């Protein structure tokens, strides 16, 4: 599942428990994958975040860095 598809699913109501559990597992997998691609400092900073929060935080960090 791509991140774009994952975010689309997040804004769609979920009625099925199995579907919800699969979504949560996918979100966890994406977060783990993101953490494994980061250096140790970024891992420590993002280890308690879900994938969406990581993406938002990384955007802020790198937007600030590109402006300096």
Biopython code that builds the backbone (N, CA, C, O; Angstrom):
import numpy as np
from Bio.PDB.StructureBuilder import StructureBuilder

atoms = [
    (1, "UNK", "N", (0.855, -1.173, 0.000)),
    (1, "UNK", "CA", (0.000, 0.000, 0.000)),
    (1, "UNK", "C", (0.898, 1.231, 0.000)),
    (1, "UNK", "O", (1.799, 1.344, 0.831)),
    (2, "UNK", "N", (0.658, 2.143, -0.917)),
    (2, "UNK", "CA", (1.448, 3.364, -0.979)),
    (2, "UNK", "C", (0.982, 4.338, 0.098)),
    (2, "UNK", "O", (-0.114, 4.203, 0.642)),
    (3, "UNK", "N", (1.819, 5.309, 0.393)),
    (3, "UNK", "CA", (1.442, 6.319, 1.392)),
    (3, "UNK", "C", (0.202, 7.093, 0.950)),
    (3, "UNK", "O", (-0.662, 7.418, 1.764)),
    (4, "UNK", "N", (0.125, 7.382, -0.346)),
    (4, "UNK", "CA", (-1.044, 8.107, -0.857)),
    (4, "UNK", "C", (-2.319, 7.309, -0.600)),
    (4, "UNK", "O", (-3.323, 7.862, -0.150)),
    (5, "UNK", "N", (-2.277, 6.010, -0.886)),
    (5, "UNK", "CA", (-3.445, 5.158, -0.637)),
    (5, "UNK", "C", (-3.748, 5.066, 0.854)),
    (5, "UNK", "O", (-4.910, 5.065, 1.258)),
    (6, "UNK", "N", (-2.700, 4.989, 1.666)),
    (6, "UNK", "CA", (-2.885, 4.904, 3.111)),
    (6, "UNK", "C", (-3.598, 6.150, 3.631)),
    (6, "UNK", "O", (-4.517, 6.040, 4.442)),
    (7, "UNK", "N", (-3.189, 7.323, 3.177)),
    (7, "UNK", "CA", (-3.839, 8.548, 3.626)),
    (7, "UNK", "C", (-5.282, 8.628, 3.139)),
    (7, "UNK", "O", (-6.146, 9.143, 3.850)),
    (8, "UNK", "N", (-5.552, 8.127, 1.937)),
    (8, "UNK", "CA", (-6.929, 8.096, 1.432)),
    (8, "UNK", "C", (-7.790, 7.221, 2.326)),
    (8, "UNK", "O", (-8.927, 7.574, 2.641)),
    (9, "UNK", "N", (-7.254, 6.088, 2.731)),
    (9, "UNK", "CA", (-7.983, 5.179, 3.619)),
    (9, "UNK", "C", (-8.232, 5.844, 4.966)),
    (9, "UNK", "O", (-9.286, 5.649, 5.572)),
    (10, "UNK", "N", (-7.270, 6.626, 5.432)),
    (10, "UNK", "CA", (-7.415, 7.276, 6.745)),
    (10, "UNK", "C", (-8.598, 8.235, 6.794)),
    (10, "UNK", "O", (-9.189, 8.427, 7.857)),
    (11, "UNK", "N", (-8.950, 8.831, 5.678)),
    (11, "UNK", "CA", (-10.058, 9.783, 5.692)),
    (11, "UNK", "C", (-11.383, 9.130, 5.307)),
    (11, "UNK", "O", (-12.413, 9.802, 5.241)),
    (12, "UNK", "N", (-11.359, 7.827, 5.055)),
    (12, "UNK", "CA", (-12.559, 7.079, 4.701)),
    (12, "UNK", "C", (-13.063, 6.331, 5.930)),
    (12, "UNK", "O", (-12.281, 5.638, 6.582)),
    (13, "UNK", "N", (-14.344, 6.450, 6.265)),
    (13, "UNK", "CA", (-14.868, 5.721, 7.425)),
    (13, "UNK", "C", (-14.655, 4.212, 7.286)),
    (13, "UNK", "O", (-14.821, 3.654, 6.202)),
    (14, "UNK", "N", (-14.290, 3.563, 8.383)),
    (14, "UNK", "CA", (-14.030, 2.118, 8.380)),
    (14, "UNK", "C", (-15.068, 1.440, 9.264)),
    (14, "UNK", "O", (-15.161, 1.725, 10.458)),
    (15, "UNK", "N", (-15.845, 0.543, 8.671)),
    (15, "UNK", "CA", (-16.880, -0.171, 9.408)),
    (15, "UNK", "C", (-16.454, -1.577, 9.803)),
    (15, "UNK", "O", (-17.012, -2.155, 10.736)),
    (16, "UNK", "N", (-15.482, -2.125, 9.109)),
    (16, "UNK", "CA", (-15.079, -3.511, 9.307)),
    (16, "UNK", "C", (-13.876, -3.584, 10.248)),
    (16, "UNK", "O", (-12.862, -2.927, 10.010)),
    (17, "UNK", "N", (-13.983, -4.372, 11.305)),
    (17, "UNK", "CA", (-12.906, -4.503, 12.289)),
    (17, "UNK", "C", (-11.642, -5.063, 11.650)),
    (17, "UNK", "O", (-10.544, -4.594, 11.948)),
    (18, "UNK", "N", (-11.777, -6.062, 10.774)),
    (18, "UNK", "CA", (-10.607, -6.650, 10.115)),
    (18, "UNK", "C", (-9.902, -5.632, 9.230)),
    (18, "UNK", "O", (-8.673, -5.586, 9.175)),
    (19, "UNK", "N", (-10.685, -4.827, 8.547)),
    (19, "UNK", "CA", (-10.114, -3.782, 7.692)),
    (19, "UNK", "C", (-9.355, -2.764, 8.537)),
    (19, "UNK", "O", (-8.269, -2.323, 8.162)),
    (20, "UNK", "N", (-9.926, -2.398, 9.666)),
    (20, "UNK", "CA", (-9.277, -1.447, 10.566)),
    (20, "UNK", "C", (-7.958, -2.022, 11.096)),
    (20, "UNK", "O", (-6.942, -1.327, 11.126)),
    (21, "UNK", "N", (-7.979, -3.281, 11.510)),
    (21, "UNK", "CA", (-6.765, -3.909, 12.026)),
    (21, "UNK", "C", (-5.683, -3.985, 10.953)),
    (21, "UNK", "O", (-4.505, -3.780, 11.246)),
    (22, "UNK", "N", (-6.072, -4.278, 9.718)),
    (22, "UNK", "CA", (-5.121, -4.302, 8.604)),
    (22, "UNK", "C", (-4.532, -2.914, 8.373)),
    (22, "UNK", "O", (-3.331, -2.779, 8.142)),
    (23, "UNK", "N", (-5.367, -1.891, 8.435)),
    (23, "UNK", "CA", (-4.901, -0.517, 8.279)),
    (23, "UNK", "C", (-3.888, -0.168, 9.359)),
    (23, "UNK", "O", (-2.850, 0.425, 9.068)),
    (24, "UNK", "N", (-4.181, -0.529, 10.592)),
    (24, "UNK", "CA", (-3.273, -0.231, 11.695)),
    (24, "UNK", "C", (-1.935, -0.967, 11.514)),
    (24, "UNK", "O", (-0.872, -0.413, 11.796)),
    (25, "UNK", "N", (-2.001, -2.197, 11.049)),
    (25, "UNK", "CA", (-0.780, -2.956, 10.791)),
    (25, "UNK", "C", (0.032, -2.304, 9.672)),
    (25, "UNK", "O", (1.256, -2.205, 9.767)),
    (26, "UNK", "N", (-0.644, -1.861, 8.619)),
    (26, "UNK", "CA", (0.038, -1.180, 7.517)),
    (26, "UNK", "C", (0.693, 0.112, 7.995)),
    (26, "UNK", "O", (1.826, 0.414, 7.620)),
    (27, "UNK", "N", (-0.017, 0.867, 8.818)),
    (27, "UNK", "CA", (0.549, 2.118, 9.351)),
    (27, "UNK", "C", (1.785, 1.824, 10.194)),
    (27, "UNK", "O", (2.777, 2.548, 10.115)),
    (28, "UNK", "N", (1.733, 0.777, 10.991)),
    (28, "UNK", "CA", (2.879, 0.394, 11.812)),
    (28, "UNK", "C", (4.059, -0.012, 10.935)),
    (28, "UNK", "O", (5.200, 0.358, 11.214)),
    (29, "UNK", "N", (3.786, -0.770, 9.880)),
    (29, "UNK", "CA", (4.848, -1.193, 8.957)),
    (29, "UNK", "C", (5.502, -0.005, 8.272)),
    (29, "UNK", "O", (6.725, 0.034, 8.131)),
    (30, "UNK", "N", (4.702, 0.966, 7.845)),
    (30, "UNK", "CA", (5.246, 2.163, 7.200)),
    (30, "UNK", "C", (6.124, 2.924, 8.184)),
    (30, "UNK", "O", (7.214, 3.372, 7.826)),
    (31, "UNK", "N", (5.657, 3.074, 9.422)),
    (31, "UNK", "CA", (6.453, 3.766, 10.437)),
    (31, "UNK", "C", (7.774, 3.066, 10.698)),
    (31, "UNK", "O", (8.812, 3.719, 10.805)),
    (32, "UNK", "N", (7.748, 1.745, 10.802)),
    (32, "UNK", "CA", (8.984, 0.973, 11.025)),
    (32, "UNK", "C", (9.945, 1.131, 9.855)),
    (32, "UNK", "O", (11.148, 1.301, 10.053)),
    (33, "UNK", "N", (9.421, 1.075, 8.651)),
    (33, "UNK", "CA", (10.258, 1.246, 7.465)),
    (33, "UNK", "C", (10.900, 2.630, 7.452)),
    (33, "UNK", "O", (12.084, 2.775, 7.148)),
    (34, "UNK", "N", (10.108, 3.639, 7.785)),
    (34, "UNK", "CA", (10.651, 4.996, 7.822)),
    (34, "UNK", "C", (11.766, 5.106, 8.847)),
    (34, "UNK", "O", (12.811, 5.691, 8.566)),
    (35, "UNK", "N", (11.553, 4.546, 10.038)),
    (35, "UNK", "CA", (12.571, 4.628, 11.085)),
    (35, "UNK", "C", (13.862, 3.928, 10.681)),
    (35, "UNK", "O", (14.949, 4.407, 11.004)),
    (36, "UNK", "N", (13.759, 2.796, 9.976)),
    (36, "UNK", "CA", (14.977, 2.062, 9.599)),
    (36, "UNK", "C", (15.796, 2.812, 8.562)),
    (36, "UNK", "O", (16.986, 2.536, 8.410)),
    (37, "UNK", "N", (15.191, 3.754, 7.843)),
    (37, "UNK", "CA", (15.930, 4.503, 6.834)),
    (37, "UNK", "C", (16.550, 5.783, 7.390)),
    (37, "UNK", "O", (17.265, 6.484, 6.675)),
    (38, "UNK", "N", (16.282, 6.090, 8.653)),
    (38, "UNK", "CA", (16.786, 7.324, 9.272)),
    (38, "UNK", "C", (18.093, 7.071, 10.010)),
    (38, "UNK", "O", (18.392, 5.950, 10.421)),
    (39, "UNK", "N", (18.865, 8.147, 10.168)),
    (39, "UNK", "CA", (20.043, 8.027, 11.015)),
    (39, "UNK", "C", (19.590, 7.973, 12.477)),
    (39, "UNK", "O", (18.424, 8.223, 12.782)),
    (40, "UNK", "N", (20.504, 7.650, 13.361)),
    (40, "UNK", "CA", (20.172, 7.407, 14.766)),
    (40, "UNK", "C", (19.523, 8.624, 15.432)),
    (40, "UNK", "O", (18.580, 8.472, 16.209)),
    (41, "UNK", "N", (20.015, 9.818, 15.138)),
    (41, "UNK", "CA", (19.465, 11.028, 15.749)),
    (41, "UNK", "C", (17.998, 11.223, 15.353)),
    (41, "UNK", "O", (17.158, 11.540, 16.195)),
    (42, "UNK", "N", (17.701, 11.033, 14.074)),
    (42, "UNK", "CA", (16.316, 11.169, 13.619)),
    (42, "UNK", "C", (15.443, 10.042, 14.170)),
    (42, "UNK", "O", (14.276, 10.265, 14.493)),
    (43, "UNK", "N", (16.001, 8.832, 14.280)),
    (43, "UNK", "CA", (15.240, 7.724, 14.859)),
    (43, "UNK", "C", (14.800, 8.057, 16.275)),
    (43, "UNK", "O", (13.638, 7.864, 16.632)),
    (44, "UNK", "N", (15.724, 8.555, 17.077)),
    (44, "UNK", "CA", (15.403, 8.901, 18.467)),
    (44, "UNK", "C", (14.319, 9.976, 18.528)),
    (44, "UNK", "O", (13.433, 9.927, 19.382)),
    (45, "UNK", "N", (14.394, 10.940, 17.621)),
    (45, "UNK", "CA", (13.433, 12.042, 17.604)),
    (45, "UNK", "C", (12.045, 11.580, 17.187)),
    (45, "UNK", "O", (11.053, 12.170, 17.615)),
    (46, "UNK", "N", (11.946, 10.535, 16.360)),
    (46, "UNK", "CA", (10.669, 10.116, 15.781)),
    (46, "UNK", "C", (10.141, 8.786, 16.300)),
    (46, "UNK", "O", (9.091, 8.332, 15.845)),
    (47, "UNK", "N", (10.839, 8.145, 17.244)),
    (47, "UNK", "CA", (10.478, 6.788, 17.643)),
    (47, "UNK", "C", (9.089, 6.664, 18.270)),
    (47, "UNK", "O", (8.513, 5.577, 18.255)),
    (48, "UNK", "N", (8.545, 7.735, 18.815)),
    (48, "UNK", "CA", (7.217, 7.674, 19.439)),
    (48, "UNK", "C", (6.114, 8.250, 18.553)),
    (48, "UNK", "O", (5.008, 8.509, 19.025)),
    (49, "UNK", "N", (6.414, 8.449, 17.275)),
    (49, "UNK", "CA", (5.447, 9.026, 16.350)),
    (49, "UNK", "C", (4.921, 7.958, 15.391)),
    (49, "UNK", "O", (5.594, 6.964, 15.119)),
    (50, "UNK", "N", (3.716, 8.179, 14.888)),
    (50, "UNK", "CA", (3.204, 7.347, 13.800)),
    (50, "UNK", "C", (3.697, 7.945, 12.485)),
    (50, "UNK", "O", (4.204, 9.067, 12.459)),
    (51, "UNK", "N", (3.548, 7.196, 11.397)),
    (51, "UNK", "CA", (4.113, 7.588, 10.107)),
    (51, "UNK", "C", (3.686, 8.999, 9.688)),
    (51, "UNK", "O", (4.516, 9.786, 9.233)),
    (52, "UNK", "N", (2.407, 9.321, 9.837)),
    (52, "UNK", "CA", (1.932, 10.641, 9.409)),
    (52, "UNK", "C", (2.639, 11.750, 10.194)),
    (52, "UNK", "O", (3.043, 12.761, 9.621)),
    (53, "UNK", "N", (2.783, 11.554, 11.498)),
    (53, "UNK", "CA", (3.465, 12.564, 12.318)),
    (53, "UNK", "C", (4.932, 12.699, 11.912)),
    (53, "UNK", "O", (5.479, 13.802, 11.895)),
    (54, "UNK", "N", (5.565, 11.570, 11.584)),
    (54, "UNK", "CA", (6.952, 11.607, 11.124)),
    (54, "UNK", "C", (7.077, 12.430, 9.847)),
    (54, "UNK", "O", (7.973, 13.265, 9.722)),
    (55, "UNK", "N", (6.177, 12.188, 8.907)),
    (55, "UNK", "CA", (6.216, 12.916, 7.637)),
    (55, "UNK", "C", (6.057, 14.409, 7.868)),
    (55, "UNK", "O", (6.800, 15.209, 7.299)),
    (56, "UNK", "N", (5.098, 14.789, 8.697)),
    (56, "UNK", "CA", (4.871, 16.210, 8.974)),
    (56, "UNK", "C", (6.094, 16.837, 9.637)),
    (56, "UNK", "O", (6.499, 17.943, 9.279)),
    (57, "UNK", "N", (6.683, 16.130, 10.607)),
    (57, "UNK", "CA", (7.846, 16.657, 11.305)),
    (57, "UNK", "C", (9.051, 16.773, 10.378)),
    (57, "UNK", "O", (9.774, 17.768, 10.423)),
    (58, "UNK", "N", (9.269, 15.766, 9.540)),
    (58, "UNK", "CA", (10.388, 15.812, 8.593)),
    (58, "UNK", "C", (10.218, 16.945, 7.590)),
    (58, "UNK", "O", (11.191, 17.603, 7.224)),
    (59, "UNK", "N", (8.982, 17.175, 7.144)),
    (59, "UNK", "CA", (8.729, 18.301, 6.236)),
    (59, "UNK", "C", (9.121, 19.610, 6.903)),
    (59, "UNK", "O", (9.770, 20.453, 6.283)),
    (60, "UNK", "N", (8.733, 19.788, 8.160)),
    (60, "UNK", "CA", (9.086, 21.016, 8.884)),
    (60, "UNK", "C", (10.597, 21.169, 9.007)),
    (60, "UNK", "O", (11.143, 22.244, 8.760)),
    (61, "UNK", "N", (11.264, 20.091, 9.388)),
    (61, "UNK", "CA", (12.728, 20.140, 9.563)),
    (61, "UNK", "C", (13.418, 20.529, 8.267)),
    (61, "UNK", "O", (14.265, 21.422, 8.254)),
    (62, "UNK", "N", (13.055, 19.857, 7.167)),
    (62, "UNK", "CA", (13.763, 20.096, 5.920)),
    (62, "UNK", "C", (13.324, 21.385, 5.216)),
    (62, "UNK", "O", (14.092, 21.948, 4.436)),
    (63, "UNK", "N", (12.114, 21.853, 5.476)),
    (63, "UNK", "CA", (11.724, 23.160, 4.938)),
    (63, "UNK", "C", (12.511, 24.259, 5.621)),
    (63, "UNK", "O", (12.956, 25.200, 4.963)),
    (64, "UNK", "N", (12.691, 24.158, 6.925)),
    (64, "UNK", "CA", (13.499, 25.146, 7.657)),
    (64, "UNK", "C", (14.936, 25.111, 7.179)),
    (64, "UNK", "O", (15.556, 26.155, 6.977)),
    (65, "UNK", "N", (15.470, 23.903, 6.996)),
    (65, "UNK", "CA", (16.872, 23.765, 6.558)),
    (65, "UNK", "C", (17.085, 24.331, 5.155)),
    (65, "UNK", "O", (18.135, 24.909, 4.873)),
    (66, "UNK", "N", (16.103, 24.169, 4.281)),
    (66, "UNK", "CA", (16.272, 24.649, 2.908)),
    (66, "UNK", "C", (16.187, 26.179, 2.829)),
    (66, "UNK", "O", (16.712, 26.787, 1.897)),
    (67, "UNK", "N", (15.520, 26.792, 3.813)),
    (67, "UNK", "CA", (15.404, 28.251, 3.825)),
    (67, "UNK", "C", (16.656, 28.936, 4.381)),
    (67, "UNK", "O", (16.884, 30.121, 4.138)),
    (68, "UNK", "N", (17.465, 28.176, 5.130)),
    (68, "UNK", "CA", (18.658, 28.796, 5.724)),
    (68, "UNK", "C", (19.837, 28.742, 4.805)),
    (68, "UNK", "O", (20.916, 29.220, 5.155)),
]
sb = StructureBuilder()
sb.init_structure("model")
sb.init_model(0)
sb.init_chain("A")
sb.init_seg("    ")
for serial, (resi, resn, name, xyz) in enumerate(atoms, 1):
    if name == "N":
        sb.init_residue(resn, " ", resi, " ")
    sb.init_atom(name, np.array(xyz, "f"), 0.0, 1.0, " ", f" {name:<3s}", serial, name[0])
structure = sb.get_structure()
